[in-house]
Amino acid sequence: MAKYIIYADEAWVHRSQPLNRYHNFFGGIFGEEKYIDRLNADLTKIINKYSLPRIEIKWSNLDSRNNDMYKELIICLSNHIISGKIRYRQMFKDRSYHYVGESPGTELDVQFKQYYQFLKLAFGFQYLDQTPENHHIILRLDTHSSQQHKDELERFIIQAPSLLERNDINLTVTYINSSRNICLQVCDILMGAAGYYGNQVYKRRINGARKITEKQKLKRDFCKFTYEVLKRISALDRGTKAFNWFETTGIGSDFANYLKHKLRIWKFISFPYYKNKGWEKDHLNNQGLFVKDDFLIDEATGKPKVFTRS
């Protein structure tokens, strides 16, 4: 039986002000267990090489003391991805797509429904080769959720193989504390960098300051570094096609690319929606903050245009 591991976590899920255009990020690392173990070992060697205080490795803790170590961790992951043994997937939502359908429940309900879609579809495991032996996929998720939502997520996830007509795939859900797992921590860095850069947080003046801080500059530069690393990975599968951190990665004509691509980005759009141009870059203020709604108008009705799934 082939055994695979998926480490997955979420970021930028809070609704505190100011709201961010790009939010509800989900990121995951996927590979056969033996290759995930090698990745864990190599990432741990990097941590041990640095004599730094033992604080959790995550985006919010990036500073001048650990900047070099964080970059090495990103490069290490990229080397494993480039080898073809590890894959990375990232999903997010975009507030310029304003959902106008039936109420999906509480914010936490929405978050877990999206998490379910991410885990079920983003890794393309339905395109694994069919063999006489079953595939076993272990999902290792961060443990900071309520027990009710954990139980609900697990109940749905276990049903995923049959919904995808892959009864030869067995799924197991486990929860671990991200403070003790380097793969989850690297996921947090990648999602943190994407959200920070896409939401232009580096432009915001802290407490009315005239200039951005040195830490904002450092994080901005780290984001650019990370983008270039991901861009090089994407080019290995997609050639000269442009890499966009904030658009869904194309699959060409091969659905199996949902699995085969080393790196994939998924902008999750809920239908029906209004297109709110107020969240686009040329409508934001000089600190990258939202100012007001500007819905695309349907000329026939004079009301916001409703987009439905075609």
Number of C-alpha atoms within 10 A of each C-alpha: 10 12 15 19 23 25 26 27 25 24 19 21 17 12 11 8 6 8 14 24 22 22 23 23 28 26 27 29 24 25 23 17 17 13 16 21 13 12 22 15 12 15 21 15 12 14 18 9 9 12 8 11 8 7 8 14 22 20 20 12 13 19 15 12 12 17 14 13 19 21 16 15 22 19 17 16 23 21 16 19 21 18 11 12 16 21 23 25 24 27 25 28 21 21 18 20 21 19 17 13 11 8 8 11 10 9 12 15 13 14 18 18 17 20 22 18 15 22 21 20 14 21 25 17 22 20 15 13 8 12 10 8 10 15 21 18 21 19 21 23 21 19 14 12 12 9 10 8 15 17 12 14 17 16 12 13 20 16 14 21 17 12 11 14 10 17 14 15 23 17 17 13 17 13 15 14 13 24 13 11 17 21 24 26 23 24 28 26 26 24 26 22 23 24 24 21 20 19 20 18 18 23 20 19 14 12 6 8 9 9 11 15 15 12 13 19 13 15 24 19 15 19 22 14 16 19 19 13 16 22 17 15 21 23 15 13 16 17 11 9 12 11 22 13 19 18 15 16 21 17 16 9 7 9 12 15 19 21 21 19 23 26 26 26 21 20 17 18 16 17 17 15 19 21 20 20 19 20 24 15 16 10 16 15 11 12 13 21 21 18 11 12 13 16 18 16 15 11 9 7 8 9 12 16 17 16 16 11 8 4
